[in-house]
Amino acid sequence: MQNALALALVEHPRASLQELACAVGVSKATLYRFCPTRESLLERLQSSSLNAYKSAIKDANLDTAEPREGVRKLLENCYKNKELTLFTIQHWQPELLENGECIIAQEKIDAFFLRGQQSGHFRVDISAAAITECFHGLFFAMIEAERLGRVPRARVLTIIELILMEGASTASSTPS
């Protein structure tokens, strides 16, 4: 129900609890038992989003995974809760960047990309932190593009992986 509520809030940001209950196909009473106020719903979804993000990182085994497999696994894990990610983007609060758990999670991804740089799998002329930001930016942009119908669902993860791992240029292209 959380992912459905997150998506309903993305698509109807000003919806009342009654309208949200209707949008996800539950009774108002069921939603009120889940979260009695809109504020508590927003807090619960933010917390669930952070927990899903931390689990996605943990389950990708970034400390031991080969670079390409680590990227693929992280993408697959994050995609499982893409609705929560879309919710977090739309209801962004700058304090989230100061959250210790967020910082630790981001540092784990930075360390993964740094390890990949040290093993020769990722470019070294772009910092690991910048690659992490590119990962997040591509993921956010592509799941939003999917939601809007601009990118087919079946290709989202492949596109992100290809752009992140190989770039957008063809092998034969050279800068002018």
N, C-alpha and C positions, 0 to 999 in steps of 0.2 A: 504494500500500500504506500510505502514511503516514496518509492520511485514515481508512482503514479501521481501522488500529491505534489512532488517536486516539479514534474512536468506540467501539471495543471497550473501551478503558480507561475511557471515560466510563460505559459500561454495566456494566462488570465491573472496578471499580477495584482489586480485590485479586487479580485473575487472575494466574496464573504465566505465564511466557513460553510454556510448552507450551499453556496454555489460550488465550492470545492468538493463537498460531499457528493453532490449530484454529478460533477465532472468525473469523479473516480468511481462512481457507481456504488457508493455506500450510503447508509442512512446518516442523517445529521447526528443522531445519538451515537452511532459507531465512531464518527469522527470526533465528537466531543469527548468520548472516552479515551480516544487516542491522544488528543490534545484539546483541552478545554478552551484555549484562546488562540487567536491568530499569532500572537507573540510567542507563545509556547510552541506552536507548530514551526515557526521560523527558526527558533532556537534548536528544536529537535532535528530539523532537516540539516541545519548547519553542522551540528554535532555528528549526525549520521554521515554527512558528506566527508568530513575530516576522517572519521573512522574508516570509511570505505577507501579513501585515498591511502591511509596508512596500511590497510590490509592489502591493497593492490601492490604496494611497494614490497611489503614483507613477502607476499606470496610469489613475487617475481624472482625471489632469491638473487637480488642484484649483487650481493657480495661474492657470489660464486658463478653466476651465469656468464656464458660467453656473450660478447656484446650484442650480436644480432638477435640471439635468442632472448637476452634480457630485455631488449627494446620490444620485441614481439610480445613477450609475456606481460610486460608492464602495460602495453597498449591493451591487450586482451582483458587484463584485470581491471583497468580503469574503465574500459568500455562497458563492463557489466553494470556499472552504476552511473552511466553517462547522464541520466536525468538529474542526479544529485549534483553533478559537475555543472550542468547548465543552470541549475538553481543557484549554486554558489556564485557563478559568474554574474548572473542577473541581480542577485541580492548581495553583492560584494560589499564588505566593510573593511576599511584599511586595517583595523585592529587584527584581522585574521593573519596578516603578515607578521605580527608581533607574537602570535601564539607559539609557545615553545614547541608544541607537537608538530606544528606546520614547519617550523624551522628545521627540526630534526629530520622530518620526512624529506624535505627538500635537500638537506645535506646528504642524505643517503643516495639520492639520484645524482647529485653532483659527484659524489665519490665513485659511483658506477661509471659515469662518463669519463672521469679522470683516469680510472683504471683502464678503460677502453683506449684512452689517448696513450697511456703508457705502454700498452700492448700493441700500438700501431693500428688500431681499428677506427679511431676517430681522429679528425684533424687536430693538430696542436696549435694552429694559428687562431683558433677560436677557443675561448676558455670553457672549461667544463660547466661553469655556471651559465654561460651564454647558451651552451647546447641544451642545458636543462630548460632554460626559458624558451628556446625554440621548440623543444618537445611539448611543453605546456601550451604554447601558442598554437602550434599545429593541431594539437588534440582539441583544444577549445574551438578553434575555427572550423575544423572538419565536422565535429558533432553538431555544431550549430548549422553548418551547411547541409548536413543530412536532415536535420529537423525541418529546415526550410525547403527540402526537396531538391536542392541543387546538386547533391552528390548521392549516388546510390548507396544504400546501407551496406551492400555486399562488398563495396570497394573502400570504405572509409579507412579501415585499419591498414590495408595494403598501401593506400595512397600515403598515409602518414609515414609508414615505415620506409617506403621508397624515397620520399622527399627527405626524410631525416638521415637515412643511411647513404643515399646516393646523390641527393640534390635534384634540382629540376632540369638541369641541362643534359643534353645528350653527350655521350662519351666523346664525340668528335667536335663539339662546339668549343670555340676559343673566344676569349673576350676581344672586342675590337679596340 
